[in-house]
Amino acid sequence: MAGIARWGVSVPVWRLDRGMLARAWDTPALPGERAAASGDQDALTLGVEAALECMRGGDTSQIDAIYFATTTAPYAEKHAAATIAAVLDLHDVMTVDVTGTIRAATTAVRTALDAVRSGGARAALVVAADMRPAEPSTSMEQLFGDAAAAVLITADGPVSVIGEASVVEEFTGPWRRTGDHYVHSFDGKIETESYARAVERAVTAALADAGVSPDAVSRFAAYAPDPRTFATTAKRIGFAQAKDRLFSTIGNTGAAHALVALAGALDETSPGEHVVVAAQGEGADALVLAAGAGVESARQVWTLQRALDEKRILPSYERYLRFRRLLPVDEENEPPSSTIRTWRDRAQAFALYGVRCNECGTVQFPANRACISCSALDNMTRVRLQRTGTVFTFTLDHLIAGEYLETPVPRAVVDLDGGGRIFVEVTDCEASDVKVGMPVELTFRLMHEGAGFKNYYWKARPRRDV
């Protein structure tokens, strides 16, 4: 029976204390904190990281389809799922972007299930990520958070999908028109009633499809506009004990929320238990999952709880504004770029290919015709580099004010595990944290928007204990 074989999450390391937000605008504070993506992150880079976490140590050769679900795609006209495929070094796959609704992720999961069941795909990777823009000083600014999650759908996953349903209801709210900077909302009570009505209908239908009663469900993972609405709706359905820890720790993560919550639920699910996942947006989707004997071994080391625990508190609200580019920036200082060069170097820049000398075994990056050790010419084998290593040397660049959100910018030469050396920026830490010999890992980030398009590449960050 088709279901979920693997899952993974990505949560930005930075957190914004809601009390700090409240003090900045002299407004009441919601409890807890929210996840805040760095200035070099967007929905696509978060999605790439979730995909890599999902497939850590796994076989990507069986993936025939990639679905990317978001309401905040980096381009209005350019395929984001194709970039995820490039980073995973997948070429003969179908790629689909699912967008325009908060329930994009569950819709993508249902579509992926259909592809696997029909034989159209051996495995399908569903990636959901969001960085919804909230107007400063509003309650949405406190409530929204940034995150991503990914699930791998196969014909024989340890978590089987045994029931599913969808309902549709034309309803405006929340919304963001083409060209709008921020998400809009109308009447909170009406939105809450629409949410509860749609989710209750979808979940009830999915439970009936599965032949499972509400009291047999161990965990409920669902998007909701706020924690109170989640709790009251869960109680109406019959999940009286359902809880959502995301609102107080990372916030409402939009299209990613249901899959992030699902990943957290599966991290704690035992064989024989049932999980319900649901998302709402102009209707609702719901799926009933049954955990099998392999659910515990399918868990990644980097669980949702570890992602929640791995955090750094932003020292100021102004830093968050810079991350979000809500302060004026001189775009004329963007570095030069070229779409032709990006296409030519795509194997190196996205899939991290270098070369190994067939004469002496030296691995080098970027690829070169001549070996840097023995000078052998045109005798190389292409190899993928590992994404972990140690800092060989570094410098702090103070001379690029105007081009970067913060200075100084740490730049490091990293000796990669397995061979190869790469020169990259260091992110997700203070400049003073960078040391020679520091263990690091490579992370896919937004470098700049030179030449009018988004330029992505790898940076290094302090290695997480995985």
PyMOL commands that set and color helices and strands:
alter all, ss='L'
color gray80, all
select helices_A, chain A and resi 18-25+43-54+80-87+104-118+139-143+188-210+214-216+227-237+246-249+254-267+304-309+317-323+331-333+339-344+346-349+431-433+450-452
alter helices_A, ss='H'
color red, helices_A
select strands_A, chain A and resi 3-10+14-17+33-35+63-70+94-99+123-130+147-154+159-168+217-222+274-280+283-291+312-313+353-357+363-364+380-384+388-397+409-416+421-425+439-448+455-462
alter strands_A, ss='S'
color yellow, strands_A
deselect
rebuild
show_as cartoon
